[in-house]
């Protein structure tokens, strides 16, 4: 029985790691498209209307999105990270268990 549980735990760890790698890959795709599109926008802006630097608005707006995507993917949120989620789940499960024990 212990061998099955160990295999199940290893499988769950593998699935979490696989999901994390997919999220990192998605972030790098997002970052690459940001750099590519911003390069085009900067070129177009400087070539055709250099008197008004409008590309900065897009760069800032999309840059904020890229920044928050990085925070999420690399677990840089001091709260709302994976550890926080697991702690909260355990906390709520413990509260439910205590409620049930109180009424028994």
RAJO-V776042 format. One record per pair of residues at least 6 apart in sequence whose ideal C-beta (glycine too) atoms are under 7 Angstrom apart, sorted by the first residue. I is the first residue (numbers start at 0). J is the second residue. Records with the same first field share a line. If there is no record, write none. Layout:
I = J ; J
This chain:
22 = 72
23 = 72
26 = 68 ; 69 ; 72
29 = 65 ; 68
30 = 65
33 = 61 ; 65
37 = 58
40 = 54 ; 57
41 = 54
44 = 52 ; 53 ; 54
70 = 76
74 = 80 ; 81
